[in-house]
Amino acid sequence: MVIIFMILGYLVGSISFAYLFTFFLTGKDIRKIGTGNPGAANVARAIGKKWGIIVWIADTIKGVFPMVIAKNYGITNLILLTLIGCCAVIGHCYSIFLKFKGGKGAATSGGVILYLMPKLFLLVIILWFLVQKINPRSPKLLFSSIIIFLIFLGIIYTKNFIELFFSTLILIIVGAIVNRDVIGEIKTKKTG
């Protein structure tokens, strides 16, 4: 049953709203515009902030949707639900509909957090925007944000802390794997 929902998560995640909205509005391929990244930020730059926000919301829902369906079919373990949500993140980053290429998965990962830890969703958005504004390629800044998140996680979710901690760990590992090229660039710039 879990495998079925993991496949569903991947397929839902593979739907590229950045590609679809840009194509239907402009007739262009978002992968050939701006940074070439089929994500909300590139859509905002290419065809307007309003559409970027709409794509960001749609990509966030991609993380939530398969988890909601799985929960309705009786899967209640938070770690299993996180794995299903992570499959949506992987689908976004390696879309079967875009020849296994895609975005960075930030909004879809946010959707997983929104479902698991709704009280911390606003904190995640604030931390993400701060990192983007200050220096998105700073490992220290990213690590500090994760520590702040985990501190608040411990304060707010005392009952489910262990499950949510491991859920967060899984999400971070998946995020690191799908963005290993970005991490590689950071290391190269640091040593170069």
C-alpha positions, 0 to 999 in steps of 0.5 A, a space after each residue: 500500500 505504501 509503495 502505491 502511494 509513493 508512486 502516486 507521490 512521485 507522479 503528482 510531484 512530476 507535474 511541472 506547473 512552472 512548465 504548464 503555466 509558462 507554456 499556456 501563457 506564453 507558448 514558451 518552454 520555461 527551461 529555455 527562459 531565464 535560469 532554465 529552472 522549472 520552478 516558481 522563482 524562474 516563473 516569477 522572473 520570466 512571466 510575472 510575480 503573480 504567476 510565480 506565486 501561483 506556481 509556488 502554491 501549486 508546487 506546495 500543494 504537490 507535497 501535501 496532496 499525496 500525504 492527505 490521500 495516504 492518510 485517508 487510506 489509513 497510513 498514519 505513521 508520520 515517517 511513512 507519510 514523509 517518505 510519500 511526501 518526499 517522493 513528490 519532492 523527487 518527482 518535482 526534481 526529476 519529473 518523468 514528464 520533463 525527461 527526469 529533470 525539474 526544479 529544486 523542490 523547495 516549495 514541494 518540500 515546504 508542502 511536506 512540512 506544511 502537512 506534518 508541522 503546520 505550526 512551523 510552516 510560517 517559520 520555514 517561509 521566513 527562514 527560507 526568505 531570509 536565507 535567499 535574501 542574505 546568501 542562499 549559498 552559505 552552508 553556515 546560514 543554512 545549517 543555522 536555519 535548520 538548528 533554529 527549526 529543530 529548536 522550535 520543533 522541540 518546543 512546539 511538538 513535544 508529543 511527536 518530536 521523535 517521529 517529526 525529528 526523523 521525518 525532518 532528517 529524511 526530508 533534509 537528506 532527500 533535499 541534499 541528494 536532489 540538490 547535490 549539484 548545488 551543494 557541489 557548486 558551493 564546495 567548489 566555490 569555497 575551496 576554489 
